[in-house]
Amino acid sequence: MSIRPRRSVLYMPGSNARAIEKAKTLPVDTVILDLEDAVAPDAKETARAQVAQAVRAGGFGHREVVIRLNWIDTPWFTHDFEAAIAARPDAILVPKISTAEHIEMIGTRLLDTHADHHVRLWAMIETPAAIFNIRELAAEAQDSESRLSVLVIGTNDLAKETRARLVPGRAPMLSWLSTCVLAAHAHGIDVLDGVYNDISDMEGFAAECAQGRDMGFDGKTLIHPSQIEPCNAAFSPTAEESAQARRIIEAFDRPENHDKGVVQIDGRMVERMHADIARRTVAIVEAIEKARVS
């Protein structure tokens, strides 16, 4: 089972050369080099050139590198897209994806421009229309030409568009968030939780990380390096979870249990589906360890 950890996904402003260099040293799983919200209109061209050069130059190690473009209807999108495809990041992140047609249009562009096949599409889910259409959006991942591999929740934009309040526990948004998790995992793709805005409130941040993990998110988007370590801790299997997973796998791998659907482990009845969950847990642990030593 091949899994890429996406526990911590840090936005870095594409206009800040020092921040981009710093990203190469941080213990983060993924870096999003941002050409959209973090960049003022008069700095868009400079940021685009700077990000493209940084991605071409490499040096990010095990870290996944994503370029967030400006929205399709802006005057910057076409140039952002062309520069990103030429730079060959791991993925492009497109904001305000709201309909399946948006994904299909971008997939067609990727095909027509002969974009390197490893370049994937990440979609920002940040409008009411996207929430209503989330099943259709996630289903686009079944079409290999779409290259859709990750949904990224934009909670700040959702709050703006719906007038919902960003409150501890996120009660106004829980149904939206859980629907996105269900849709993404129904179609075999990852889904990332939104950002936490108060970088001074580490207790609140840790609580929201734990909530997102328990809901089934694969990781969380971040706005500051200080959020990386607690985020990684929240979305990493604990030593106890890893050990238990290995015991479950070992039990089901024994010859006498080869055709059994249920076995007893430490006084508990464990079904074969728990072995599948255990194998994924171990795969995540091994991928994290591999990244740590690379």
Secondary structure, DSSP 8 states (H G I E B T S, - for coil): ------SEEEEEETT-HHHHHHHTTS--SEEEEESSTTS-GGGHHHHHHHHHHHHHH---TT-EEEEE---TTSTTHHHHHHHHHHH--SEEEETT--SHHHHHHHHHHHHHTT--TT-EEEEEE-SHHHHHTHHHHHHGGGSGGG-EEEEEE-HHHHHHHH-----TT-GGGHHHHHHHHHHHHHTT-EEEE-----TT-HHHHHHHHHHHHHHT-SEEEESSGGGHHHHHHHHS--HHHHHHHHHHHHHHHSGGGTT-SEEEETTEEEEHHHHHHHHHHHHHHHHHHHHHH-
